[in-house]
Amino acid sequence: MRLFLYTLFILGSLKTILSHVTFTNLKCGSRDRNFMEFEKCDIKAVNRTHKYIDIYMNLFQKPVDNITVNVKLMRHDHGYKPFFVDLSFNACKFLKNQRQPVVKMFYDIYKNSSNINHTCPFDHDIILDHLWTGNLESDFSKYVPMMDGDYALFSEWSVNNIDRAFLNIYIRISDRQK
C-alpha cells in the first residue's frame, strides 16, 4: 500500500506542475428540509483563472452525530462515470481518528476553509468559506495523477442512516501550457 501511495505521490508531483484546476459547477441539495437547508451554495470568480466555493448549511436539528458520507470521484466520458474513488465512511469516527489516507487527502483540502475541524457532535451550522482552486492544484493533484478533462466529486451525506443532503462539485483539469 505504501508503494502504491508513493508512486501516486511521485506521478502526481509531475502533473501538478503542468495542470490547472478550475471549478465548473456546484450543486447542493437537501433531501430533508426539516433537518437542514443550504443558505449559500456558490462559485465565485477571483480572477479569470481561479474560482472559490462558498457553502453555508443551516442545521435545524442539533446536535448532529452519526454522520455517514458516500464519496464518488467521477470522470466525464459521455456522461459521468466512476473513477478512482468510491467509498463510504463514518465521518465522526474519521474526525476522531484520521487514519484513512484517501479520506484524509480530501479532508486536508478543505479543513482550513471550514468549521468542520473538530469531532462530533456538531451543534452549529456548517460553513465552507473560500475554498479556492489553488487548494486543489497544490494538495489533491500532487497525490492523484489525473489526465486533462472534466471530473466531479459526488457526495451523499446521511445522519442516523437517513439521507439528508448531497453535494456535487464539478472541476476541470487542463494543461497550463495551452
C-alpha positions in Angstrom: 0.0 0.0 0.0 2.8 2.4 0.8 4.5 1.7 -2.5 1.2 2.5 -4.3 0.8 5.8 -2.4 4.5 6.7 -3.0 4.0 6.0 -6.7 0.9 8.2 -6.8 2.8 11.0 -5.0 5.7 10.9 -7.5 3.5 10.8 -10.6 1.2 13.4 -9.1 4.1 15.8 -8.4 5.0 15.8 -12.1 1.4 16.5 -13.1 0.9 19.3 -10.5 3.5 21.5 -12.3 1.6 21.1 -15.6 -2.0 21.3 -14.6 -4.6 23.9 -13.8 -7.8 23.2 -11.9 -11.0 25.2 -12.0 -14.5 24.8 -10.6 -17.1 24.4 -13.4 -20.3 23.8 -11.4 -21.6 23.2 -7.9 -24.9 21.5 -6.8 -26.0 21.4 -3.3 -29.3 19.9 -2.2 -31.3 19.0 0.9 -33.1 15.7 1.0 -34.8 16.6 4.3 -35.7 20.3 4.6 -36.8 19.8 8.2 -33.3 18.8 9.1 -31.1 21.2 7.1 -31.1 23.6 4.2 -28.4 25.3 2.2 -28.4 29.1 2.7 -25.5 29.6 0.3 -24.0 27.3 -2.4 -21.9 29.5 -4.7 -18.9 29.5 -7.0 -17.3 33.0 -7.2 -14.6 34.1 -9.6 -11.4 35.5 -8.0 -10.0 36.3 -11.4 -10.1 34.8 -14.9 -8.3 31.6 -13.9 -9.2 31.0 -10.2 -12.6 30.5 -8.5 -13.7 29.7 -5.0 -16.6 27.9 -3.3 -18.8 29.2 -0.5 -21.2 26.9 1.2 -23.4 27.7 4.2 -25.6 24.9 5.6 -28.2 25.7 8.2 -28.8 22.8 10.6 -32.2 22.8 12.2 -31.8 19.7 14.4 -28.7 19.9 16.6 -26.5 18.3 17.8 -25.6 16.2 14.8 -23.6 13.0 15.1 -23.6 9.5 13.4 -22.7 11.0 10.0 -22.1 8.7 7.1 -20.6 10.1 3.9 -20.5 8.4 0.5 -18.0 9.9 -1.9 -17.5 9.1 -5.6 -14.9 10.7 -7.9 -16.4 10.7 -11.4 -14.8 11.4 -14.8 -16.7 12.8 -17.7 -16.6 10.4 -20.7 -20.0 10.6 -22.5 -21.6 11.1 -19.1 -20.0 10.9 -15.6 -18.6 7.5 -14.8 -16.9 6.3 -11.6 -13.1 7.0 -11.5 -10.6 6.1 -8.8 -12.6 6.6 -5.6 -16.0 5.2 -4.5 -16.1 4.9 -0.7 -18.4 5.3 2.3 -17.1 6.2 5.8 -18.4 7.3 9.2 -17.4 11.0 9.4 -17.4 11.1 13.2 -15.1 8.2 13.5 -12.8 9.7 10.9 -12.6 13.1 12.6 -11.8 11.3 15.9 -9.0 9.1 14.4 -7.8 10.2 10.9 -6.3 7.0 9.7 -7.9 6.6 6.3 -5.4 8.0 3.8 -7.8 8.7 0.9 -10.4 10.4 3.1 -7.6 12.4 4.8 -6.4 13.6 1.4 -9.9 15.1 0.7 -10.2 16.4 4.2 -6.9 18.2 4.1 -8.1 20.1 1.0 -10.9 21.9 2.8 -10.2 21.7 6.6 -8.6 25.2 6.7 -11.6 26.7 4.9 -14.3 25.1 7.0 -15.6 24.8 10.5 -15.7 21.0 10.2 -12.4 20.8 12.1 -13.4 19.0 15.3 -15.0 15.8 16.3 -18.7 15.1 16.6 -21.2 16.3 17.7 -21.8 19.4 15.6 -24.0 21.9 17.4 -23.5 24.7 14.8 -24.2 25.4 11.2 -21.7 24.1 8.6 -19.6 26.7 6.8 -17.1 26.2 3.9 -15.7 29.6 3.2 -13.5 30.5 0.2 -12.3 27.0 -0.8 -10.4 28.1 -3.9 -8.9 26.1 -6.8 -5.4 26.7 -5.6 -6.0 24.2 -2.8 -6.9 21.6 -5.4 -3.8 22.3 -7.5 -1.4 22.2 -4.6 -3.0 19.5 -2.5 -5.1 17.0 -4.3 -3.4 16.8 -7.7 0.0 16.1 -6.1 -1.3 12.8 -4.8 -3.6 11.7 -7.6 -2.3 11.8 -11.1 -5.2 12.9 -13.3 -5.5 13.4 -17.1 -6.9 16.6 -18.5 -10.7 16.6 -18.6 -13.9 17.1 -16.6 -14.3 15.5 -13.2 -16.9 15.5 -10.5 -16.9 14.7 -6.8 -20.4 13.4 -5.9 -21.1 13.1 -2.1 -24.2 11.9 -0.2 -24.5 12.8 3.5 -26.6 10.8 5.9 -27.3 11.3 9.5 -28.6 8.4 11.6 -28.8 6.3 8.4 -31.3 8.8 6.7 -30.2 10.6 3.6 -30.0 14.3 4.4 -28.0 16.1 1.7 -26.0 15.8 -1.5 -23.1 18.0 -2.6 -21.7 17.7 -6.2 -18.5 19.6 -7.1 -17.5 19.7 -10.8 -14.0 20.6 -11.8 -11.9 20.8 -15.0 -8.3 19.9 -15.1 -6.4 21.4 -18.1 -2.9 21.8 -19.2 -1.4 25.1 -18.1 0.8 25.5 -21.1 -2.1 25.8 -23.6 
